[in-house]
């Protein structure tokens, strides 16, 4: 069977110790689950002040044959980092996820299968077990945000913020058109994709055990109100 290729774009900001090992281990699992695919890792350091150095990057360069590293000196936000990474993406399929690969590798396999069934963008939907593993405040904020989106937006899904999505080349083109640089990047992406009449597909996501979730800054959430209004007016 002909080998296929897929890009995995990883935004990185102040990662926890051992993150480079997790990238390598997850890639090995994916390779075993998808032996007919060649994986290309595009890592974007979004102005980290700690947790990332030449030691970790050299480890990945030595152990991953297809590895690109982009170093942004100043923190610009997840959306901006992802766009920088996707500008280097050349393969037919592409994925983004968080640096610690928080969801099961089988979830990525399911996403790629849906791309092969002609989906343009595959959205990860966090299942009930996810909310049982996260702090109550985070669960409440997520639930409230989804209710707000249901009221304000005509989009095919309200769970917009899960950090795992997959794209065809058409989907990637829409991603590169987004303007939101931070938290609500995903919402703008989904709204633009819906307006472009792309073909959506969905995959349930299962959070791995012992994943350390980053804290949600209320300051950042408050600053995103302006972006919410801008996206609403698109």
Steps between C-alpha positions, in 0.01 A plus 500: 500500500628848408639699792311819587623804686348717772620812680453540875532859618578547870480843665718521808500749789681439831462120480541276804814295550523191282280634222750400229484137617121512476518628142735217407295229676172620347654511154626144544148388598350674199754341270413154633127567460542653152794323334404626153542864602812710525473767769653847486526692826490881489569643845436869566645650817269789583743715695549262793690638799569156647482128423650506153870509411754361254506176702135416428513620140818304427340187645211533256726579206702188574202270548245628247609491139239749377516787748469877456545756777372857498610728783287809565689735731183660640179329611236563234228252597391155390328621184804692381734211581283252311483720193880526498519121515237437234682733262765224484246221458515351151342157535148399405384463861590701806418495871558722797505392861657611826865435577420226755270306263225505766254281308531134407696428183205290380302826485748628241467177304121549490545855376728398216252232396236772466733714293541202271121492473520852352442714808662844479520565874465248782402645837589328825209486745593454866295216648349476848810340648696816416282712728530248781880543491524879499454749787137609562572863402644396165202273436258780591674752273500256211132415546402867526701592190331228295157630607601851398616381158172316446313825555726732301643296213366296213776242495478120477666432838528681834802310637740721308798512737627140516865511398490230234379561145587358160489649151501433131677752280172692465464510877859617540435789261222623727720467808760725337233766443421537871592823677450412868834437669396367841237294681209545256701405194308168483162675500597723210637197314172311536286799402709568190493131406121492534464814285723340236270194503780260583415140580515446878551174690528432872692268731453440872812582699620316809741678732798292607558427866739728691482785249586833663264763360616859484311752708243720329583863568192709569700800379544336160133401486400857571735635234342265244161673517603732217603201288165335574322806363722508191434133427127548553505773234687291239 
